[in-house]
Amino acid sequence: MRVRSLAAILLIACAVPRPGVAQDSNNDQSAETVYDIGTHGLRPPQAIDAPSPNNPDEGRKAKVNGTAILSATVTSTGDVRDVWVKKAVGKGLDEKALEAVRKWKFKPATLNGKPVPVRIDIEIKFHLY
């Protein structure tokens, strides 16, 4: 039997505009407003390098199908920070999804033409069979 896998990746826009405050990863002394998708005039970030997660043997053996939802901050430089799992799949797949998303690179979100940090949800679908 041939083992095949597919990880589909989708960005999910947060529906409610709620600017929050988070520490800027480049300077611990300053606070920077982190916006949610849905903020008026905000252009969302665009993934420019989003490698798929590696699939662990445990998930492959169990033939897991499921969707992990991660929440992350995309900084004003397009880096990914503060990633956490909102909806888990299990079987080691959540850890692999976290590992992959931390390496992603984005064209940053903009507000009035200026790059700004934004909080996004990322959906990663696993189809292991």
Order of alpha helices (4+ residues) and beta strands (2+ residues): beta-beta-beta-beta-beta-alpha-beta-beta-alpha-beta-beta-beta-beta
